[in-house]
Amino acid sequence: MESLVAGGLAGAIEAVVTMPLELTKTMQQLRSHQESKMGIVNTLRYVVANKGIRGLFYGLNIQVIQTTGKVAIRFSSFEKAKIMYEGIPGQVFLAGCTAGAAEAALWITPCERLKVLKQAQVSVKSPLHTGWLSSLALILKEQGLSGLYRGLAATVLRNGASIGFRMVLFSHLSNVAAWLRGQHKKKSMWEPFVLGGIVGATSTVLNNPIDVIKSKMQADDQGSGSKQRYRSTIHCAKDILATEGAKGFARGMGARIAKITLGQAVIFFTYENITNSIRKFVAKNY
């Protein structure tokens, strides 16, 4: 239960702190090749100029719901999977992959579909998708449940591999930090923040191509007569390669590095400290 509560709180805080960078990343991945070169600062200025400060938080409500749920599922699934894989080589990596795949399939894919649909229209004067509830109703009515799960394969692949990698790297970095400070010295409360940031930056570079594919898949087929451009994850990847070349898979990387570095720092910091606080409270009172 403590991993579920701590994970949920960590996810909610991370969503609010990183939302402007999340929006910037998505816009850079979905806009035209020339417009995608605007950079983080210019993209933020563009949004503020057109939509005001509130525009930087387009899709925040569904992002909070998504991130709260996904991080709660991630850490609770990870702890259970570690027990399941106990004694098996690569235990931490396998547990992380399982947790990442679980959060993607159970929670992230439909939430990101709704979030991306709204963010894709941040520069549209009369947007079709104005809120996540109306978007949910529209997609379910016109496309059924499968419409919410566009980009499922790309999302499961991205999160499964990413969380596996992050958990392994965080574990190794924690061991190195313990060795550097000395095993018997108390760990700083800010250590998870620093290590989480390193983990986030490293994993972002590795999984950016699949994130670009995911964003394009989820922004596709918006409903009300719009055409479906991508038939599958593979078709989307081939289209990007044919129209933009390999550099197309690097779209939004700068914003993603900034967002995920900060986001993972916040998540690991919040999760570790809340978990420790819960354990101390339980030990003291029960």
JOVEN-V592475 format. One record per pair of residues at least 24 apart in sequence whose ideal C-beta (glycine too) atoms are under 8 Angstrom apart, sorted by the first residue. I is the first residue (numbers start at 0). J is the second residue. Records with the same first field share a line. If there is no record, write none. Layout:
I=J  J
//
This chain:
1=274  277  278  281
2=71  74  75  77  78  274
3=71  74  75
4=71  273  277
5=74  269  270  273  274  277
6=70  71  72  73  74  75  270
7=67  68  70  71
8=67  269  273
9=70  74  265  266  267  268  269  270  273
10=66  67  68  69  70  71  266
11=63  66  67
12=265  269
13=66  70  262  265  266  269
14=59  62  63  65  66  67
15=59  63
16=261  262  265
17=258  259  261  262  265
18=55  56  58  59  62
19=43  55  56
20=254  255  257  258  261
21=58  62  258
22=46  54  55  56  57  58  118  121
23=251  254  258
24=251  254  255  258
25=114  115  118  119  214  251
26=118  121  122  251
27=250  251  253  254
28=210  211  214  215  250  251
29=115  118  119  214  215  218
32=243  247
35=250  251
38=253
39=253  254  257
42=254
45=122
46=121
49=121  122
50=121
54=121
57=117  118  121
58=113  114  115  117  118  131
60=130  131
61=110  113  114  117  131
62=110  114
64=110  131
65=106  107  110  111  114
68=102  106  110
69=102  106  107  110
70=102  266  270
72=98  101  102  105  106
73=98  99  101  102  162
74=98  270
76=101  102
77=162  166
91=163  166  167  170
92=163  164  166  167
93=163
94=163  166
95=162  163  164  165  166  167
96=159  160  162  163
97=159
98=162  166
99=155  158  159  160  161  162  163
100=155  158  159
102=158  162
103=151  154  155  157  158  159
104=151  154  155
107=154  158
108=147  148  149  150  151  154  155
109=147  148
111=150  154  213  217
112=138  146  147  148  149  150  217
113=138  147
115=214  217  218
116=217  218  221
119=218  221
127=221  222  223
128=221
137=222  223
138=222
141=222  223
142=220  222
146=220  222
149=216  217  219  220
150=212  213  214  216  217  232
152=231  232
153=209  212  213  216  232  235
154=213
156=209
157=206  209  210  213
160=205  206
161=202  205  206
164=201  202  205
165=198  199  202  263
168=197  198  201  202
169=194  195  198  267
172=197  198
188=268  272
189=268
191=264  267  268  270  271  272
192=264  265  267  268
193=264
194=267
195=263  264  265  266  267  268
196=260  261  263  264
198=263  267
199=259  260  261  262  263  264
200=256  259  260
202=259  263
203=252  255  256  259  260
204=252  256
207=248  249  250  251  252  255
208=236  248  249
210=251  255
211=239  247  248  249  250  251
212=236  239  248
214=251
215=239
//
